[in-house]
């Protein structure tokens, strides 16, 4: 019986180490991906204030730093120059991390389950539209242009 408990303990330690190691590695890769952005990243309150001052919309990205799909959105869409140009011209970007209190509150306020989820907000924080999830930069750019045509003068 003791031998089985020891074996079970070893297995649990190995599984835990693999799980947390994987999460830490994905978090590292996620931070590297976000570091490629050619636009500023703000918390939600600051993004709303800047959007009001500059006559822009808020692009609120609800994601997790360790999430592979979020990283894919970061590298294949947000890190692209065409996307950065549109964001810089028309939006203030806010990143709300799933693991943060701000992210948890944002998810609760907007009834979000899962990520990545990108919402377009007006400067008061009212949701205007949720961006369709695509990892194709040209398609994402087209979606951003549709939003700016509809909601900006």
Kinemage of the C-alpha trace (Angstrom):
@kinemage 1
@onewidth
@group {chain A} dominant
@subgroup {mainchain}
@vectorlist {calphas} color= white
{ca unk a 1} P 0.000 0.000 0.000
{ca unk a 2} L 2.786 2.479 0.868
{ca unk a 3} L 4.538 1.688 -2.413
{ca unk a 4} L 1.368 2.586 -4.360
{ca unk a 5} L 0.977 5.855 -2.464
{ca unk a 6} L 4.574 6.777 -3.218
{ca unk a 7} L 4.069 5.957 -6.913
{ca unk a 8} L 0.868 8.014 -6.973
{ca unk a 9} L 2.679 10.902 -5.281
{ca unk a 10} L 5.493 10.774 -7.834
{ca unk a 11} L 3.004 10.731 -10.704
{ca unk a 12} L 1.140 13.721 -9.243
{ca unk a 13} L 4.394 15.670 -8.835
{ca unk a 14} L 5.391 14.925 -12.439
{ca unk a 15} L 1.962 15.892 -13.799
{ca unk a 16} L 1.997 19.098 -11.749
{ca unk a 17} L 5.500 19.992 -12.927
{ca unk a 18} L 4.574 19.413 -16.571
{ca unk a 19} L 1.354 21.456 -16.217
{ca unk a 20} L 2.974 24.451 -14.508
{ca unk a 21} L 6.071 24.268 -16.692
{ca unk a 22} L 3.871 24.359 -19.783
{ca unk a 23} L 1.882 27.284 -18.390
{ca unk a 24} L 5.065 29.215 -17.561
{ca unk a 25} L 6.539 28.554 -21.007
{ca unk a 26} L 3.340 29.685 -22.713
{ca unk a 27} L 3.272 32.797 -20.503
{ca unk a 28} L 6.832 33.610 -21.571
{ca unk a 29} L 5.910 33.195 -25.242
{ca unk a 30} L 2.785 35.302 -24.674
{ca unk a 31} L 4.816 38.162 -23.174
{ca unk a 32} L 7.202 37.969 -26.113
{ca unk a 33} L 4.274 38.166 -28.553
{ca unk a 34} L 2.703 41.183 -26.814
{ca unk a 35} L 6.112 42.855 -26.837
{ca unk a 36} L 5.954 42.970 -30.654
{ca unk a 37} L 3.056 45.444 -30.719
{ca unk a 38} L 3.674 48.788 -32.414
{ca unk a 39} L 1.024 50.508 -30.301
{ca unk a 40} L 0.651 51.369 -26.636
{ca unk a 41} L -1.112 49.070 -24.190
{ca unk a 42} L -3.281 50.602 -21.459
{ca unk a 43} L -5.493 49.484 -18.625
{ca unk a 44} L -9.195 49.967 -19.300
{ca unk a 45} L -9.714 53.166 -17.312
{ca unk a 46} L -6.768 54.910 -18.950
{ca unk a 47} L -7.842 53.654 -22.391
{ca unk a 48} L -11.343 55.093 -21.921
{ca unk a 49} L -9.946 58.441 -20.788
{ca unk a 50} L -7.565 58.637 -23.752
{ca unk a 51} L -10.309 57.576 -26.168
{ca unk a 52} L -12.505 60.408 -24.886
{ca unk a 53} L -9.662 62.934 -25.212
{ca unk a 54} L -8.645 61.810 -28.698
{ca unk a 55} L -12.032 60.995 -30.230
{ca unk a 56} L -11.199 57.317 -30.622
{ca unk a 57} L -12.731 53.987 -29.694
{ca unk a 58} L -11.387 51.466 -27.182
{ca unk a 59} L -10.210 48.114 -28.492
{ca unk a 60} L -10.496 45.929 -25.390
{ca unk a 61} L -8.600 42.651 -25.706
{ca unk a 62} L -9.667 40.095 -23.086
{ca unk a 63} L -7.078 37.341 -23.129
{ca unk a 64} L -4.646 35.300 -21.054
{ca unk a 65} L -0.909 35.706 -21.369
{ca unk a 66} L -0.453 31.918 -21.325
{ca unk a 67} L -3.192 31.178 -23.902
{ca unk a 68} L -1.887 29.751 -27.227
{ca unk a 69} L -4.856 31.154 -29.204
{ca unk a 70} L -4.305 34.586 -27.648
{ca unk a 71} L -0.644 34.400 -28.619
{ca unk a 72} L -1.643 33.465 -32.161
{ca unk a 73} L -3.895 36.537 -32.317
{ca unk a 74} L -1.003 38.619 -30.999
{ca unk a 75} L 1.594 37.383 -33.481
{ca unk a 76} L -0.521 36.897 -36.590
{ca unk a 77} L -2.796 39.912 -36.205
{ca unk a 78} L -1.844 42.541 -33.636
{ca unk a 79} L 1.887 42.456 -34.429
{ca unk a 80} L 1.238 43.255 -38.103
{ca unk a 81} L 2.038 46.796 -39.289
{ca unk a 82} L -1.294 47.239 -41.077
{ca unk a 83} L -3.214 46.372 -37.905
{ca unk a 84} L -0.990 48.586 -35.754
{ca unk a 85} L -1.604 51.488 -38.146
{ca unk a 86} L -5.360 51.107 -37.855
{ca unk a 87} L -5.225 50.763 -34.084
{ca unk a 88} L -2.969 53.808 -33.708
{ca unk a 89} L -5.237 55.897 -35.947
{ca unk a 90} L -8.636 54.919 -34.549
{ca unk a 91} L -8.391 53.070 -31.241
{ca unk a 92} L -6.874 53.047 -27.813
{ca unk a 93} L -5.854 49.471 -27.012
{ca unk a 94} L -6.611 47.993 -23.600
{ca unk a 95} L -5.404 44.535 -22.653
{ca unk a 96} L -7.372 42.804 -19.922
{ca unk a 97} L -5.721 39.661 -18.657
{ca unk a 98} L -7.890 36.756 -17.557
{ca unk a 99} L -5.804 36.269 -14.414
{ca unk a 100} L -6.099 39.906 -13.245
{ca unk a 101} L -8.839 41.430 -11.119
{ca unk a 102} L -9.516 43.931 -13.909
{ca unk a 103} L -9.889 41.070 -16.394
{ca unk a 104} L -12.214 39.119 -14.113
{ca unk a 105} L -14.404 42.185 -13.614
{ca unk a 106} L -14.418 42.931 -17.341
{ca unk a 107} L -15.446 39.350 -18.141
{ca unk a 108} L -18.232 39.491 -15.550
{ca unk a 109} L -19.472 42.884 -16.765
{ca unk a 110} L -19.628 41.732 -20.378
{ca unk a 111} L -20.590 38.106 -19.686
{ca unk a 112} L -17.494 36.775 -21.436
{ca unk a 113} L -16.573 33.123 -21.352
{ca unk a 114} L -13.369 32.037 -23.030
{ca unk a 115} L -10.702 34.026 -24.786
{ca unk a 116} L -9.399 35.705 -26.800
{ca unk a 117} L -12.339 38.083 -27.026
{ca unk a 118} L -11.928 41.583 -28.418
{ca unk a 119} L -14.637 44.162 -27.801
{ca unk a 120} L -14.925 47.636 -29.247
{ca unk a 121} L -16.128 50.103 -26.640
{ca unk a 122} L -17.029 53.749 -26.759
{ca unk a 123} L -15.116 56.068 -24.396
{ca unk a 124} L -17.673 55.519 -21.618
{ca unk a 125} L -17.084 51.769 -21.772
{ca unk a 126} L -20.295 50.790 -23.527
{ca unk a 127} L -19.861 47.779 -25.803
{ca unk a 128} L -20.434 48.672 -29.433
{ca unk a 129} L -19.438 45.406 -31.075
{ca unk a 130} L -17.406 42.258 -30.552
{ca unk a 131} L -14.744 41.689 -33.158
{ca unk a 132} L -15.087 38.395 -35.015
{ca unk a 133} L -12.192 36.106 -34.174
{ca unk a 134} L -9.885 35.593 -37.120
{ca unk a 135} L -6.157 35.012 -37.282
{ca unk a 136} L -5.910 36.505 -40.785
{ca unk a 137} L -4.568 40.070 -40.627
{ca unk a 138} L -6.220 41.285 -43.887
{ca unk a 139} L -9.617 40.052 -42.708
{ca unk a 140} L -9.086 41.581 -39.250
{ca unk a 141} L -8.110 44.886 -40.844
{ca unk a 142} L -11.264 44.835 -42.927
{ca unk a 143} L -13.295 44.240 -39.756
{ca unk a 144} L -11.555 47.164 -38.021
{ca unk a 145} L -12.337 49.394 -41.009
{ca unk a 146} L -16.013 48.410 -40.856
{ca unk a 147} L -16.101 49.373 -37.174
{ca unk a 148} L -14.432 52.735 -37.750
{ca unk a 149} L -16.736 53.513 -40.686
{ca unk a 150} L -19.757 52.751 -38.547
{ca unk a 151} L -18.769 54.326 -35.237
{ca unk a 152} L -16.310 57.143 -35.978
{ca unk a 153} L -17.135 60.390 -37.770
